[in-house]
Amino acid sequence: MITIYHNARCSKSRATCELVSSTYNKANEPVEVVEYLKTPLTVGQLKALHAMLGGPLLDMIRTSEAEYAALGLDANGATDDQLYEAIASHPILLQRPIVVRNGRAAIGRPPENVAVLFE
């Protein structure tokens, strides 16, 4: 199963969905597209997603969104728990798109980044 955390208004997210379906998914694995703005992830789901991505938690956060500054997350000292709670409450903060396959995840910025999941 391939899961794509998708924002339909984002061109990178649309391009990643297209690449997965037309180029990378040669085995025709089932694909679940989760519009995370309509169905926000829980803190537990975000922690699991972060573990699959690896790397710093900030990599999966859109720090350029107004909500990031409005919530005071740009100030030094925000804990991981505060960041997870912020994303769960304000899903616009989740980096997009994120593709999950076989227990690994990649951020599709640029969309070609997800190719690593299909090697």
N, C-alpha and C positions, 0 to 999 in steps of 0.2 A: 504494500500500500504506500502510495506517495501522498503526502499531505502538503498543501500549499496554503500558507497564511497570506491572504490576498486582500488588497484594497483595489476595487475595480476602478477607482478614479486615478490611480497611479499608473503612469505609462510604463515604468520599470516592472511593476507587478504584472501588468497585462502582457508585456514582452516575455517575462519569465514563464508565465502560464503557457504561452504559445510555444516557446522553446521546449518546455517539458513535453507537451503533447505532440509536437511535430518532429522533434529532433532527438531528444534524449531518451524518451520512454519507448525504446524499440521493442521491449517485451510486452508492451500494452498492459502494464500493471494498472490496477485500479487507482484512480486519482480522486482524492477528496479535496475540494476547494473550500476553505473556511474563510468567510468574510468576517474577519475578526472585529471589525467595527460594529457589526450587527450581533456577533456572538463573541463577546470578549473572553479572553482566556483568564482562568483563575490564577491565583498566585502559585498554586501547585503545578499547574500546566506550564506557567512561565519558567519556573525553576527547572522543570524537566527539559524544556526547550533550550534553556541556557546551557544546561549540561551537555546536550547534544551538539550545540554550536561550539562549545569551548570558548576560550578567549574571555576578555573582560566583559562584564555585564553591560557596560556603556556601549559596546558594539551593537547591541540589539535595541538601543534606545535612539529615537529621533530627537537629538538634543537641540535641533533647530526649531522645533515646534514651540509655539508661544506657551503652551501648557507647561513645558519643561521649566521655563523661567518663572512663570506665574506661580508654580508650586514650590518655588525656591530650591529646585533640584540642582540648579547651576551653582549654588553656593557649595563650598567645600564641606564635606562631612555627611552627605546623604548616605545612609547605610544601604546595603543591598536590599534589606527588607523594605525600606522606604521606597526604593526604586521599583521593586516588584509590585508593591501596593499601588504606586502611582500608575504603572502600566495597566494593571488590572482595572483601576478606576477610570483611567483615561487612555483607552486603547489606541488612540491616535499616536501615542508615544512609541508604539511598537514599530521597530524597523520593518520595512517591507520591501519585497516579499521575502518570506522565509519558506524554504522547501525542506521537508523531512522525508528521509527514505532510509530504511534499514538501520534505524537507531542513530543516524547522523543527520545533521542539519547544515544548511548553508543559506546565507543571505544573498539574494539575487540582485545585488548592486555592485557591479553591472550584472545583467541577467546571466551572462556566461559563467559567473561564479558557481552556479549550481551544477555545472558539468562534473565537478569532482564527485558528486553523489552517484554518478552513473558509470564511473570507471571501474 
